[in-house]
Amino acid sequence: MNLIFKGNFGTLEMIVDSKGNAIGNYQKNATIAGKYIDQNFSGEWSNKGMSGLVKFTVNDGALEGNWKKGMEPGPMRSKWKGEVVTMDAGAGSEKTENTVALQENFKKEEEIQSIQSNEVILEEKSSVSSFDLNEEKDKLYEKSLSIAIENECISYTILQSKLLIGANRSKRIIDQLKEAGIIENYPIDGTDLYSLRDEHKTPVKEDCTEEEMKILFKEARDLVIKEQRASASLLQRKLKLSYNLAAQLMEELESARIISSYDGEGARTVLVGSLQELKNRASEEKQRVKEEAAEAKQALRDAAAAEMQAAKEAAKSAKLRQHKFKSSRGILFCKYCGGERKYCYGECHYRKNGHNFVYLKVDGAWEITCNLCGTHTRNKDFNCS
């Protein structure tokens, strides 16, 4: 078996014998050797005087694995990622990644929808007997055309599995597609698949704007949830994307918790069972964010109220330490402590005592005295009572 892969390691050409022994080369002088069995490779690499271990798995046309420097056992943390370019089962045989993946898919569908059932046999008999050979197109021609364009190839097996028709009618439709110039006249070597002609293929999207990427993300999300499987090659095939775009979408799907991270053991796991489950999750996340925002807003309000109250208390405390001067008989003095203004440099500590000092005539002399309790200024530290 001859295999060609393309990825972050460059282009890898590998030959596998019937016993699973594999050798290959990549870049200029790099080599790889080991065992390739059941689409799993385990072996060694060598490049520019360095060597190490490498393991990878080929699944649904995608190559994903890990490598490390050195031959001693240990974790492999570096990524070895790519895709199948060519899978040649024998001399002169060329199979693209799409061809291999499609054949596997349609074989699975055949097992589920057996065309050997009585219903299909009856349908085949009636369709053959009623089908007009002079008719320009088969009634299922348009559906067959859609299948061919979507998959970029078609075969008798695909038509029989998808449309539940028999061999004669599927052959007739294939002939009509050939005559219309939709598919090639001859199948791919070693298969019964007829490739779609290049002029009918959807161009592969190489890059896109930010807005287009948002649309592609939604399409990719819906696709993997529907298929319940995820890989870069699946996105490439279904959405007609380049490998770089497909890989970027896989990373975004992983960040959005739609699919699992790559664990080195095969395909990703789809973490969402349905679109409804995704909507429920989004609704719960929205509610959580809303509650967190409300809590944060309330915390800000509480902090502002506490700060305002502290400012009021500070202002009140400062006010209680201020003198309040008044004039009597041409002299300014504090009504709380009775001290003359020219001597009141510090804070007033007697406001709390409640005196109201004024000039009063006591025993024929004018003195600063509380007009509430008669206390002299020398007793200003006593409460007014």
N, C-alpha and C positions, 0 to 999 in steps of 0.2 A: 504494500500500500504506500502510495506517495502522498504526502500531506504538505501543504503550504499554509503557514500562518503569518499574520501581520499584526504587530502590536508595539508596545513600548520597548521591545527588544529588537525592533527592526523587522526584517523578513526572515522567517525560519522555514527552511526546506528540510523535511524529515522523511526518511524511508523506514518502513516497518515490515519485518518479514512475518511469515506465518506463525512463528513462535512468540511474537510480541517484542522481539529485539529491535530497538530503534536507534538510528544514528541520524544526525543532521548537522547543518551549519547555518549560521546567521551572521549578520554584519559582514566584516571582511574575512577574518580568520578565526572566528569563534566557532566552537563545536559543542554538540550536545549528544549524550549517549545514555541509554537506559532501557527501561521496559515501558511499552505502551499497550495496555490491556484494558479493554472495555472503556475506552476513551479516557483512561487515566494514565498519566505519564509520571514516572519517578526515576530520577537519574542524576547525572552530573553534568556540569557545564565547564568549559575552559575558554578563556579569552585573555589574550595579551599577557601570558604568564601567570594569570590568576585562575583559580578554579573554585568550585563550590557545589552545592546541592540545589536541585530544583524539582518542584512537583507542580503539576497543573492538571486540570480537568477540562475536557471539551464537552460542552453541554449546550444544545440548541444553537450551534454555530458559534458560540462564544468560548474563548479560552480564558480561564481565570485560575491563577495559582500564586505561588510564592517561591522565593529563592533566597539563598544566603551565601556568604563567602565562607570558605573552609569546608573540610570534609567531616569535621566532628559533628555529632548529633546536637541538635538544638533548635530553638524556634526560628522559623523563617518569616521575617517581618517585611521584607521587600516584595513588592507586587510584580507579578509576571502576568500581564493581561494582553489580550488581543482577540482576534477573530479568525475563523476559517476562511481562507481565500480559495483553496482548491483541495478536494479530497478525491484522489485518484485510486480507485479500487484495483486497477490493473493497467497494463500497458495501453496507451492510447485513449484511456477513459478519463474524462474530466467531469467532476461534479462540483458545482458551486455549493456554498453554504446553504443558500435558499433551497436548492434542489434536495439536499439531504434532509433538511428540516421539514420540507413539505411532504416528502415520502413518508417520514415517520408519523407525521400528523394524520395523513390520509390512511395509513395502515391502522392506526388506532380507531379512526372513524369507521373503517370497514368492519372492525371487530364489533363495534357497538351497533352499527346499522348494516347488518348482513344483507347483501343483495340476493341471497339465496332464498329469502322468505317467499311464501306463496303469494303474498300481495304484490311483490315486485315482479314475480314471474307472470302473474295475470296482467299487470300493467304493461309489461314488455310485449306480451302477445297482442294485446289490444292496440298498443301504439304502433307496432310493426304493421298490423293488418290495416290500420286506419291511416297510416302515414302516406301522404301523396308524394311520390318521388319527383313529380314535376313542380312541387311547391318550392318557392324560392328559398325560404328559411324555415327551419324547424321552430315549433312553438316555444321551445326552450333555448333557442339560439341566443336571445338577449341575456338570459340568466347565465348561460355558459360564457358569453363574452365578458360579463361582469366578473365572473370567477377567474377567467384568464387574466384580465387586467389587474385585479386585486393581487393575485399571486405571482404575476409575471410569467406564468407557465400553466400548462393544463395537460391532462392525460385522460385515457379511458377510465382508469381507476378513480380519478378525482370526480369525473362526471357521474359515474355510477354511484359513488358514495354520497355526493352532494345532492343529486337530483333524483336518486332512486330509479334509475332507468337501466335498461339492459345493454349488452355489448353492441348489438347492431345499431341501436339509436345513438349511442355514444360515439361510435365510429362515424356515423353520418354527420353528426355535429362537428366532430374534429375535421372532417373533410371540408365542411362549409367554412370553418374558420381558416383553413389553409387557402381555399379559393379566394376568400376575402382579403388575404394578405395580412391577417391578424397574427398568425403564429408561423413559425418556421415549418418548412415542408418535411423535415426529418427530425426524429427525436434526439435528445441528448444521448450520447454514447452510453450504453449499458443501462438505460432506463426507458420508460415509456412516456417520458415527459417531453412535451413540445414547448420550446421557449417562445415567449411573446417577442414579436419583432421590436427592434430598438425604437422605431418611430412611435410605437404605442405605449412605451414604458413611461411611467411618471418620473420626471427628473428627481434625482436624490438631492435633498436640501442640505447645503453645506454650512450655511450660517443664517442667522436671523436677528431681527431687532429685539429689543427688550419686550415689547408688546407681543410680538409673534412667539417669543419664548414662553410667555404666560399662557398663551393659547395652546402651545404644544405641551406644556406641563399638564394642563387639564385633560388633553387627549390621552397623554401617556398614563396619567392617573386612572382615568376611566378604563383604559385598555387592560392594565395589569390587574385591576379589581375584577373586571369581567372574566379575564383568562385565569385568574388566580395563580399566575406565575409571572416572573419578571426577569428579563435579561436584556442586555444592550442589543443583541441580534434580533430579538422579538420587536423592539422599538424600531430598529432599522428597517425590518421587513414590512411591518404593518403601517408605519408612518412615513416611510420613504425618506430616511434620514441618513446622514453620514455617521460614521462611528463616533467622531468627537461629540456631535450633538446628542447622540443616544447615550453616551457615557455621562455627559453633563446632566441629562435628564435623570439618569439613574441616581446620581449623587443628590439631586434635588428631591427625588422621591424618598431617598433614605433620610434626608434632613427633615422631611415632613412626616416621618414615621409611617409612610405608606408601605415601605418594604424594609426588610431587615438589612443589617450590614453584612458584607461578604465575610463568611467564616472560613473560607478556603476549602470547603467540602462540597461545592456544587452551586445550584441555583439559589437565588434569594427567596425568602419567604415573604408572601404578601400578608401584611399585618392587619388589613382591613377586609372584612368578609363581604361587604356590599357598600354601594353608594349611600344607602340610608344610614348605615353604621357610621360612615364618614361624616354625614350631615349631623348626626347625633353628637359625635365627638366634637365637631366644630361648634355646635350650639353650647355644649358643656364648657368648652374652652372660652367662648365668648362670655358666658355667664360668670365664669371664674375671674376673667379679666375685669369685668364690670364690678364685681364685688371687691376685688383688690383695689380698684380705682376709687370706689366709694370709701373704703377703709382709709386709704391714703389721704383723701380729701378731708375726712373727719379728723384725722390725726393732725393735719395742717391747721384746721379750725381750732382744735383744742390747744395746740401750741401757741397760736396767735392770741387766744383768749387768756392763756396763762401769762404770756408776755405782757399783755395789756394790764392784767391785774397786778403783776409785779411792778409795772411802771406806776400804777396808781398808788400802791403801797409805798413805793420809794418817794413819790411826790408828797404823800401825806406825812411820811416820816421827816422829810426835809422841811416841810411847812411847820411842823411842831418844834423845830429847832431854830425858828426865825424870831427875832425881836419884832415887836409891834410898837412903834414909837408914836407918841402923841405930845402935844404942846400944852403947857400950862404955866401961866405967869412968865412966858417968854423962855421957858426951858423945855428942851426935848428929852423925854425919858421913856423907857419901855413900860407899858402898862402891866406887864407880867412879872418883871423882876425889879422894876423901879430904878434901874440903872440909867444914868444919863448917857445920851447917845455917844458923846465923845469918849466914853469909857467902855462902850459895848462893842468890843472888837470880835469876840467869839460868838458861839452859839448861845441861844437862850435855853436854859435848862429848867426854867420855872413855869413855863406855859401850863404844864400839867397841874400846877398847884392852884390855878384858878383865881389869883388875886387880880384886882383892878386898881393899880396904884394911881393916885392923883395927888395934887398939892392941897393939903388941908391945914387949917390953923389949929395947932395942938398946943395947949397951954401958952397961948399968945404968940407962938412961933409957927412959921410955915414949914411944914415937913412933908416929904413924899410918904403918903400913907394909903393903905387899902381902904377904899371907901365902903367896902362890904363888911370887913371884919375888924378894921382899925389897926391891922398889923403894920408895923414899921418895916422899912426896907431891910433892916438888919435881921428880921425874922421871915424874910421872903421864901426861905426853904420850907416853911410850914404851909400846909394846905389851908386854903381859905375856908373858914367854917363859921 
